[in-house]
């Protein structure tokens, strides 16, 4: 399938990001949660745990993003279960615990008058 080519499988214990929908986010809440793959079901759904609790929902591969760095381990996840909204709000209280470093792509201006200047969309 096309989606299997685009989204490679993630191993158990890998760190992932889970996007939080705008409806589940409060003011000042982060757009993504950091989690770890706890288990992979036989239907290729992922059980994900966060620093606060284990998420009640199972996620497919296209709903999560893989992280290069290891931010969280399976042993650090508590045994309680919660919804994504609850975990997002709990993460708001503890948002200084985990930070993911994202490498920014330096894009060059394609204008003929100043090709070599760096710019960013604002």
DSSP file (Angstrom, degrees, kcal/mol; ACC not computed):
  #  RESIDUE AA STRUCTURE BP1 BP2  ACC     N-H-->O    O-->H-N    N-H-->O    O-->H-N    TCO  KAPPA ALPHA  PHI   PSI    X-CA   Y-CA   Z-CA
    1    1 A X     >        0   0    0      0, 0.0     4,-1.2     0, 0.0     3,-0.1   0.000 360.0 360.0 360.0 156.0    0.0    0.0    0.0
    2    2 A X  H  >  +     0   0    0      1,-0.2     4,-2.1     2,-0.2     3,-0.3   0.890 360.0  54.9 -63.9 -40.8    1.0    3.6   -0.5
    3    3 A X  H  > S+     0   0    0      1,-0.2     4,-2.9     2,-0.2    -1,-0.2   0.835 103.9  55.1 -66.6 -30.8    0.7    4.5    3.1
    4    4 A X  H  4 S+     0   0    0      2,-0.2    -1,-0.2     1,-0.2    -2,-0.2   0.833 109.2  48.0 -69.7 -31.4    3.0    1.7    4.2
    5    5 A X  H  < S+     0   0    0     -4,-1.2    -2,-0.2    -3,-0.3    -1,-0.2   0.876 117.5  41.6 -72.6 -37.8    5.7    3.1    1.8
    6    6 A X  H  < S+     0   0    0     -4,-2.1     2,-0.7     1,-0.2    -2,-0.2   0.884 118.7  44.3 -77.4 -40.0    5.2    6.6    3.1
    7    7 A X  S  < S-     0   0    0     -4,-2.9    -1,-0.2    -5,-0.2     3,-0.1  -0.864  78.6-156.6-112.4  98.4    4.9    5.8    6.8
    8    8 A X        -     0   0    0     -2,-0.7    -3,-0.1    -3,-0.2    -4,-0.0  -0.360  32.8 -91.7 -69.1 152.8    7.5    3.2    7.9
    9    9 A X        -     0   0    0     -5,-0.1     2,-0.4     1,-0.1    -1,-0.1  -0.287  35.7-137.1 -66.1 151.3    6.8    1.1   11.0
   10   10 A X        -     0   0    0     -3,-0.1     2,-0.1     4,-0.0     3,-0.1  -0.906  17.6-126.0-110.9 138.6    7.9    2.4   14.4
   11   11 A X    >   -     0   0    0     -2,-0.4     3,-1.7     1,-0.1    26,-0.3  -0.417  33.4 -89.0 -82.7 157.2    9.5    0.0   17.0
   12   12 A X  T 3  S+     0   0    0      1,-0.2    26,-0.2    -2,-0.1    -1,-0.1  -0.408 114.7  29.1 -61.5 136.6    8.3   -0.5   20.5
   13   13 A X  T 3  S+     0   0    0     24,-2.2    -1,-0.2     1,-0.3     2,-0.2   0.343  88.9 132.8  92.1  -5.5   10.1    1.9   22.9
   14   14 A X    <   -     0   0    0     -3,-1.7    23,-2.1    23,-0.1     2,-0.3  -0.503  59.4-116.3 -79.3 148.5   10.5    4.6   20.2
   15   15 A X  E     +A   36   0A   0     52,-0.3    52,-2.3    21,-0.2     2,-0.3  -0.671  39.5 177.2 -84.7 137.2    9.6    8.2   21.0
   16   16 A X  E     -AB  35  66A   0     19,-2.7    19,-2.8    -2,-0.3     2,-0.4  -0.893  26.6-127.1-134.6 163.0    6.7    9.7   19.0
   17   17 A X  E     -AB  34  65A   0     48,-2.8    48,-2.4    -2,-0.3     2,-0.5  -0.935  16.5-159.5-110.8 140.2    4.7   12.9   18.7
   18   18 A X  E     -AB  33  64A   0     15,-2.4    15,-2.5    -2,-0.4     2,-0.2  -0.971  18.2-132.2-118.5 115.5    0.9   12.9   18.8
   19   19 A X  E     -A   32   0A   0     44,-0.6     2,-0.6    -2,-0.5    13,-0.3  -0.457  15.8-141.4 -67.9 137.3   -0.8   15.9   17.4
   20   20 A X        -     0   0    0     11,-3.3     5,-0.1    -2,-0.2    -1,-0.1  -0.887  20.0-123.1-100.2 120.0   -3.5   17.3   19.6
   21   21 A X    >>  -     0   0    0     -2,-0.6     3,-1.1     1,-0.1     4,-0.8  -0.230  22.2-114.4 -60.1 151.8   -6.6   18.5   17.7
   22   22 A X  T 34 S+     0   0    0      1,-0.3     3,-0.5     2,-0.2    -1,-0.1   0.812 115.4  58.6 -58.7 -31.9   -7.6   22.2   18.3
   23   23 A X  T 34 S+     0   0    0      1,-0.2    -1,-0.3     3,-0.0    -2,-0.1   0.805 108.1  45.4 -68.6 -28.5  -10.9   21.1   20.0
   24   24 A X  T <4 S+     0   0    0     -3,-1.1     2,-0.3     2,-0.1    -1,-0.2   0.543  98.5  90.2 -91.1  -8.3   -8.9   19.1   22.6
   25   25 A X     <  -     0   0    0     -4,-0.8     2,-0.2    -3,-0.5     3,-0.1  -0.678  61.4-153.1 -92.3 141.9   -6.4   21.9   23.3
   26   26 A X    >   -     0   0    0     -2,-0.3     3,-1.7     1,-0.1     2,-0.2  -0.466  45.0 -67.0 -95.7 178.0   -6.8   24.6   25.9
   27   27 A X  T 3  S+     0   0    0      1,-0.3    -1,-0.1    -2,-0.2     3,-0.1  -0.481 124.8  12.6 -65.8 133.2   -5.3   28.0   25.8
   28   28 A X  T 3  S+     0   0    0      1,-0.3    -1,-0.3    -2,-0.2     2,-0.2   0.484  94.8 137.4  79.8   2.2   -1.5   27.7   26.1
   29   29 A X    <   -     0   0    0     -3,-1.7    -1,-0.3     1,-0.1    60,-0.1  -0.567  59.9-105.2 -81.9 145.8   -1.5   24.0   25.5
   30   30 A X        -     0   0    0     58,-0.3    -4,-0.1    -2,-0.2    -1,-0.1  -0.318  17.7-131.9 -68.0 151.8    1.1   22.5   23.3
   31   31 A X  S    S+     0   0    0      1,-0.1   -11,-3.3   -12,-0.1     2,-0.3   0.733  88.7  36.2 -77.6 -23.0    0.1   21.3   19.8
   32   32 A X  E     -A   19   0A   0    -13,-0.3     2,-0.3    56,-0.1   -13,-0.2  -0.960  69.8-143.5-131.4 148.2    1.8   17.9   20.2
   33   33 A X  E     -A   18   0A   0    -15,-2.5   -15,-2.4    -2,-0.3     2,-0.5  -0.838  18.6-130.3-103.9 148.5    2.4   15.5   23.0
   34   34 A X  E     +A   17   0A   0     -2,-0.3    17,-0.5   -17,-0.2     2,-0.3  -0.865  40.3 160.6 -95.9 130.7    5.5   13.5   23.4
   35   35 A X  E     -AC  16  50A   0    -19,-2.8   -19,-2.7    -2,-0.5     2,-0.4  -0.843  32.6-128.3-140.8 177.2    4.9    9.8   23.9
   36   36 A X  E     -AC  15  49A   0     13,-2.5    13,-2.4    -2,-0.3     2,-0.6  -0.983  31.4-108.1-131.5 143.2    6.5    6.4   23.7
   37   37 A X  E     + C   0  48A   0    -23,-2.1   -24,-2.2    -2,-0.4    11,-0.2  -0.601  36.9 175.4 -72.2 115.9    5.3    3.2   21.9
   38   38 A X  E     -     0   0A   0      9,-3.2     2,-0.3    -2,-0.6    10,-0.2   0.830  63.2  -7.6 -88.5 -38.1    4.2    0.8   24.6
   39   39 A X  E     - C   0  47A   0      8,-1.4     8,-2.9   -28,-0.1     2,-0.5  -0.991  53.5-141.7-159.6 150.4    2.8   -1.9   22.4
   40   40 A X  E     - C   0  46A   0     -2,-0.3     6,-0.2     6,-0.2   -28,-0.0  -0.987  25.2-142.2-119.9 122.3    2.0   -2.7   18.8
   41   41 A X    >   -     0   0    0      4,-2.8     3,-1.6    -2,-0.5    -2,-0.0  -0.236  28.6-104.1 -77.4 170.4   -1.2   -4.7   18.2
   42   42 A X  T 3  S+     0   0    0      1,-0.3    -1,-0.1     2,-0.1    -2,-0.0   0.714 122.7  57.4 -68.7 -18.9   -1.5   -7.5   15.5
   43   43 A X  T 3  S-     0   0    0      2,-0.1    -1,-0.3     0, 0.0    -2,-0.1   0.199 123.0-105.2 -93.5  15.1   -3.5   -5.0   13.4
   44   44 A X  S <  S+     0   0    0     -3,-1.6    17,-0.4     1,-0.2     2,-0.4   0.844  72.9 142.9  63.2  38.6   -0.6   -2.5   13.5
   45   45 A X        -     0   0    0     15,-0.1    -4,-2.8    16,-0.1     2,-0.5  -0.848  44.0-131.8-102.8 148.1   -2.2   -0.1   15.9
   46   46 A X  E     -CD  40  59A   0     13,-3.5    13,-2.4    -2,-0.4     2,-0.6  -0.859   6.0-151.6-108.7 129.7    0.0    1.6   18.5
   47   47 A X  E     -CD  39  58A   0     -8,-2.9    -9,-3.2    -2,-0.5    -8,-1.4  -0.882  26.7-162.7 -93.6 123.9   -0.6    1.9   22.2
   48   48 A X  E     -C   37   0A   0     -2,-0.6     7,-2.6     9,-0.5     2,-0.4  -0.899  12.5-163.4-119.3 137.0    1.1    5.1   23.4
   49   49 A X  E     -CD  36  54A   0    -13,-2.4   -13,-2.5    -2,-0.4     5,-0.3  -0.905   6.2-162.0-114.4 146.6    2.1    6.2   26.8
   50   50 A X  E     -C   35   0A   0      3,-2.8    28,-0.4    -2,-0.4   -15,-0.2  -0.573  41.7 -93.5-113.0-179.3    3.1    9.8   27.9
   51   51 A X  S    S+     0   0    0    -17,-0.5    27,-0.2    -2,-0.2     3,-0.1   0.746 126.2  41.6 -66.8 -22.0    4.9   11.1   30.9
   52   52 A X  S    S-     0   0    0      1,-0.3     2,-0.3    25,-0.1    28,-0.2   0.915 126.9 -35.8 -90.5 -51.3    1.5   11.6   32.6
   53   53 A X        -     0   0    0     26,-0.1    -3,-2.8    24,-0.1     2,-0.4  -0.944  65.9 -77.8-161.9 174.0   -0.5    8.4   31.7
   54   54 A X  E     -De  49  81A   0     26,-3.2    28,-2.3    -2,-0.3    -5,-0.3  -0.734  50.8-117.0 -85.3 134.3   -1.2    5.8   29.0
   55   55 A X  E     - e   0  82A   0     -7,-2.6    -7,-0.3    -2,-0.4    28,-0.2  -0.541  13.4-143.5 -74.9 136.0   -3.5    7.1   26.2
   56   56 A X  E    S+     0   0A   0     26,-2.8     2,-0.2    -2,-0.2    27,-0.1   0.788  77.8  76.1 -70.7 -29.2   -6.8    5.2   26.1
   57   57 A X  E    S-     0   0A   0     25,-0.3    -9,-0.5    -9,-0.1     2,-0.3  -0.550  77.1-131.5 -85.7 147.4   -7.1    5.3   22.3
   58   58 A X  E     -D   47   0A   0     -2,-0.2     2,-0.4   -11,-0.1   -11,-0.2  -0.766  25.2-146.5 -91.7 146.3   -5.0    3.2   19.9
   59   59 A X  E     -D   46   0A   0    -13,-2.4   -13,-3.5    -2,-0.3     2,-0.2  -0.893   3.8-136.4-118.6 143.2   -3.3    5.1   17.0
   60   60 A X    >   -     0   0    0     -2,-0.4     3,-1.5   -15,-0.2     4,-0.4  -0.481  36.8-101.7 -86.7 168.1   -2.6    4.1   13.5
   61   61 A X  G >  S+     0   0    0    -17,-0.4     3,-1.1     1,-0.3    -1,-0.1   0.834 118.9  57.2 -63.2 -34.6    0.8    4.9   11.9
   62   62 A X  G 3  S+     0   0    0      1,-0.2    -1,-0.3   -55,-0.1    -3,-0.0   0.576  99.4  61.5 -76.2  -6.2   -0.4    8.0   10.0
   63   63 A X  G <  S+     0   0    0     -3,-1.5   -44,-0.6   -45,-0.0     2,-0.3   0.537 103.4  52.9 -93.0  -7.9   -1.7    9.6   13.2
   64   64 A X  E <   -B   18   0A   0     -3,-1.1     2,-0.4    -4,-0.4   -46,-0.2  -0.875  69.6-139.5-128.7 158.4    1.7    9.8   14.9
   65   65 A X  E     -B   17   0A   0    -48,-2.4   -48,-2.8    -2,-0.3     2,-0.2  -0.946  20.4-124.3-119.3 140.5    5.2   11.2   14.0
   66   66 A X  E     -B   16   0A   0     -2,-0.4     2,-0.4   -50,-0.2   -50,-0.2  -0.564  19.9-147.3 -82.2 144.2    8.5    9.5   14.8
   67   67 A X        -     0   0    0    -52,-2.3   -52,-0.3    -2,-0.2     4,-0.0  -0.868   9.2-147.1-108.7 145.1   11.2   11.4   16.8
   68   68 A X  S    S+     0   0    0     -2,-0.4     2,-0.2   -54,-0.1    -1,-0.1   0.865  82.3  63.2 -76.2 -37.0   14.9   10.9   16.2
   69   69 A X  S    S-     0   0    0     32,-0.1     2,-0.8   -55,-0.0   -54,-0.2  -0.577  86.2-120.8 -91.5 153.2   15.8   11.5   19.9
   70   70 A X        +     0   0    0     -2,-0.2     3,-0.1     1,-0.2   -56,-0.1  -0.832  40.5 161.0 -94.9 109.8   14.7    9.4   22.8
   71   71 A X        +     0   0    0     -2,-0.8     2,-0.3     1,-0.2    -1,-0.2   0.696  62.7  21.6 -98.7 -25.1   12.8   11.6   25.2
   72   72 A X        -     0   0    0    -37,-0.2     2,-0.3   -59,-0.1    -1,-0.2  -0.988  64.1-145.9-148.6 146.3   10.9    9.0   27.2
   73   73 A X    >   -     0   0    0     -2,-0.3     3,-1.0    -3,-0.1     4,-0.4  -0.793  29.5-114.3-115.1 162.4   11.1    5.3   28.0
   74   74 A X  G >  S+     0   0    0     -2,-0.3     3,-1.2     1,-0.3    -1,-0.1   0.844 114.7  59.3 -61.2 -35.2    8.5    2.7   28.6
   75   75 A X  G 3  S+     0   0    0      1,-0.2    -1,-0.3    -3,-0.0    -3,-0.0   0.747  98.1  59.4 -67.8 -24.2    9.5    2.3   32.3
   76   76 A X  G <  S+     0   0    0     -3,-1.0     2,-0.4     2,-0.1    -1,-0.2   0.572  83.7  98.0 -81.1  -9.9    8.8    6.0   32.9
   77   77 A X  S <  S-     0   0    0     -3,-1.2   -26,-0.1    -4,-0.4   -25,-0.1  -0.680  73.1-130.0 -86.6 126.5    5.1    5.8   31.9
   78   78 A X        -     0   0    0     -2,-0.4   -24,-0.1   -28,-0.4   -28,-0.1  -0.265  18.3-119.4 -67.0 162.1    2.5    5.4   34.8
   79   79 A X  S    S+     0   0    0    -26,-0.1    -1,-0.1     2,-0.1   -26,-0.1   0.572  78.3 106.5 -82.1 -10.3   -0.1    2.6   34.6
   80   80 A X        -     0   0    0    -28,-0.2   -26,-3.2     1,-0.1     2,-0.3  -0.310  62.5-136.0 -70.0 154.4   -3.1    4.9   34.6
   81   81 A X  E     +e   54   0A   0    -28,-0.2     2,-0.3   -32,-0.1   -26,-0.2  -0.846  28.6 162.6-110.7 148.9   -5.2    5.5   31.4
   82   82 A X  E     -e   55   0A   0    -28,-2.3   -26,-2.8    -2,-0.3   -25,-0.3  -0.960  36.1 -97.3-153.6 170.1   -6.5    8.8   30.2
   83   83 A X     >  -     0   0    0     -2,-0.3     4,-2.4   -28,-0.2     5,-0.2  -0.405  39.2-107.2 -85.2 168.1   -7.9   10.5   27.1
   84   84 A X  H  > S+     0   0    0      1,-0.2     4,-2.4     2,-0.2     5,-0.2   0.887 120.3  53.7 -62.5 -39.8   -5.8   12.7   24.8
   85   85 A X  H  > S+     0   0    0      2,-0.2     4,-2.1     1,-0.2    -1,-0.2   0.918 110.1  46.5 -62.1 -44.7   -7.5   15.8   26.1
   86   86 A X  H  > S+     0   0    0      1,-0.2     4,-2.5     2,-0.2     5,-0.2   0.922 113.1  48.9 -64.2 -44.6   -6.7   14.9   29.7
   87   87 A X  H  X S+     0   0    0     -4,-2.4     4,-2.3     1,-0.2    -1,-0.2   0.878 109.6  53.1 -63.2 -37.4   -3.1   14.1   28.9
   88   88 A X  H  X S+     0   0    0     -4,-2.4     4,-1.2     2,-0.2   -58,-0.3   0.909 111.2  45.4 -63.8 -42.6   -2.8   17.4   27.0
   89   89 A X  H  X S+     0   0    0     -4,-2.1     4,-0.9     2,-0.2    -2,-0.2   0.863 112.8  50.3 -70.6 -35.5   -4.0   19.4   30.0
   90   90 A X  H  X S+     0   0    0     -4,-2.5     4,-1.1     1,-0.2     3,-0.4   0.878 107.6  54.8 -66.1 -36.8   -1.7   17.4   32.3
   91   91 A X  H  < S+     0   0    0     -4,-2.3    -1,-0.2     1,-0.2    -2,-0.2   0.803  97.8  64.2 -66.2 -29.1    1.1   18.2   30.0
   92   92 A X  H >< S+     0   0    0     -4,-1.2     3,-0.7     1,-0.2    -1,-0.2   0.880 103.4  47.6 -60.7 -38.4    0.4   21.9   30.2
   93   93 A X  H 3< S+     0   0    0     -4,-0.9    -1,-0.2    -3,-0.4    -2,-0.2   0.814 124.0  31.9 -71.6 -30.1    1.2   21.8   33.9
   94   94 A X  T >< S+     0   0    0     -4,-1.1     3,-2.0     1,-0.1     4,-0.3  -0.029  77.0 130.6-115.8  29.3    4.5   19.9   33.2
   95   95 A X  T <   +     0   0    0     -3,-0.7     3,-0.1     1,-0.3    -1,-0.1   0.557  63.6  66.4 -69.3  -6.0    5.4   21.3   29.8
   96   96 A X  T 3  S+     0   0    0     -3,-0.2    -1,-0.3     1,-0.2     3,-0.1   0.461  83.5  79.2 -89.8   1.0    9.0   22.1   30.8
   97   97 A X  S <  S+     0   0    0     -3,-2.0     2,-0.4     1,-0.2    -1,-0.2   0.927  97.8  27.2 -74.1 -45.4    9.9   18.4   31.2
   98   98 A X        +     0   0    0     -4,-0.3     2,-0.4    -3,-0.1    -1,-0.2  -0.963  59.8 177.6-127.9 133.0   10.4   17.4   27.6
   99   99 A X        -     0   0    0     -2,-0.4     2,-0.5    -3,-0.1    -3,-0.0  -0.999  17.7-147.3-132.1 134.5   11.5   19.4   24.6
  100  100 A X        -     0   0    0     -2,-0.4     2,-0.6     2,-0.0    -2,-0.0  -0.883  14.7-138.8-101.8 128.7   12.0   18.1   21.1
  101  101 A X        -     0   0    0     -2,-0.5     2,-0.5     2,-0.0   -32,-0.1  -0.777  19.1-164.5 -89.1 121.5   14.7   19.9   19.1
  102  102 A X        -     0   0    0     -2,-0.6     2,-0.4     0, 0.0    -2,-0.0  -0.914  17.1-130.5-109.3 128.9   13.6   20.4   15.5
  103  103 A X        -     0   0    0     -2,-0.5     2,-0.3     1,-0.0    -2,-0.0  -0.651  23.8-136.1 -78.7 128.1   16.1   21.2   12.9
  104  104 A X        -     0   0    0     -2,-0.4     2,-0.6     1,-0.0    -1,-0.0  -0.653  10.7-128.6 -86.3 139.9   15.0   24.2   10.8
  105  105 A X        -     0   0    0     -2,-0.3     2,-0.7     1,-0.0    -1,-0.0  -0.769  18.0-137.8 -86.7 123.1   15.4   24.1    7.1
  106  106 A X        -     0   0    0     -2,-0.6     2,-0.4    12,-0.1    14,-0.1  -0.742  22.8-162.1 -84.4 117.8   17.2   27.2    5.8
  107  107 A X  E     -F  119   0B   0     -2,-0.7    12,-1.6    12,-0.6     2,-0.3  -0.839   8.1-138.4-105.4 136.8   15.4   28.3    2.7
  108  108 A X  E     -F  118   0B   0     -2,-0.4    10,-0.2    10,-0.2     2,-0.2  -0.694  25.0-108.2 -93.2 144.9   16.9   30.6    0.2
  109  109 A X        -     0   0    0      8,-1.9     8,-0.1    -2,-0.3    -1,-0.1  -0.487  20.5-153.6 -68.1 137.6   15.0   33.4   -1.5
  110  110 A X        +     0   0    0     -2,-0.2     2,-0.1     6,-0.1     5,-0.1   0.272  53.7 122.2 -98.9  12.3   14.3   32.6   -5.1
  111  111 A X        -     0   0    0      3,-0.3     3,-0.4     1,-0.1    -2,-0.0  -0.480  64.9-134.0 -72.3 144.1   14.0   36.3   -6.2
  112  112 A X  S    S+     0   0    0      1,-0.2     3,-0.4    -2,-0.1    -1,-0.1   0.762 101.3  58.5 -69.9 -24.4   16.5   37.3   -8.9
  113  113 A X  S    S+     0   0    0      1,-0.2    -1,-0.2     2,-0.1     2,-0.1   0.770 123.8  13.5 -81.9 -24.5   17.5   40.5   -7.1
  114  114 A X    >   +     0   0    0     -3,-0.4     3,-0.8     1,-0.1    -3,-0.3  -0.477  68.6 160.2-150.3  74.5   18.7   38.8   -3.9
  115  115 A X  T 3  S+     0   0    0     -3,-0.4    -6,-0.3     1,-0.2    -1,-0.1   0.816  70.8  54.0 -66.4 -35.0   19.2   35.1   -4.3
  116  116 A X  T 3  S+     0   0    0     -8,-0.1     2,-0.3    -6,-0.1    -1,-0.2   0.494  79.1 109.0 -89.4  -2.0   21.5   34.4   -1.4
  117  117 A X    <   -     0   0    0     -3,-0.8    -8,-1.9    -8,-0.1     2,-0.2  -0.545  64.4-131.4 -78.1 136.8   19.6   35.9    1.5
  118  118 A X  E     +F  108   0B   0     -2,-0.3     2,-0.3   -10,-0.2   -10,-0.2  -0.573  31.9 175.1 -78.7 147.8   18.0   33.6    4.0
  119  119 A X  E     -F  107   0B   0    -12,-1.6   -12,-0.6    -2,-0.2     2,-0.4  -0.984  19.2-154.2-148.4 160.5   14.4   34.1    4.9
  120  120 A X        -     0   0    0     -2,-0.3     2,-0.3   -14,-0.1   -14,-0.0  -0.987  29.5-109.7-132.8 146.5   11.6   32.6    6.9
  121  121 A X              0   0    0     -2,-0.4    -2,-0.0     1,-0.1     0, 0.0  -0.595 360.0 360.0 -72.8 132.0    7.9   32.7    6.5
  122  122 A X              0   0    0     -2,-0.3    -1,-0.1     0, 0.0     0, 0.0   0.365 360.0 360.0-117.9 360.0    6.4   34.8    9.3
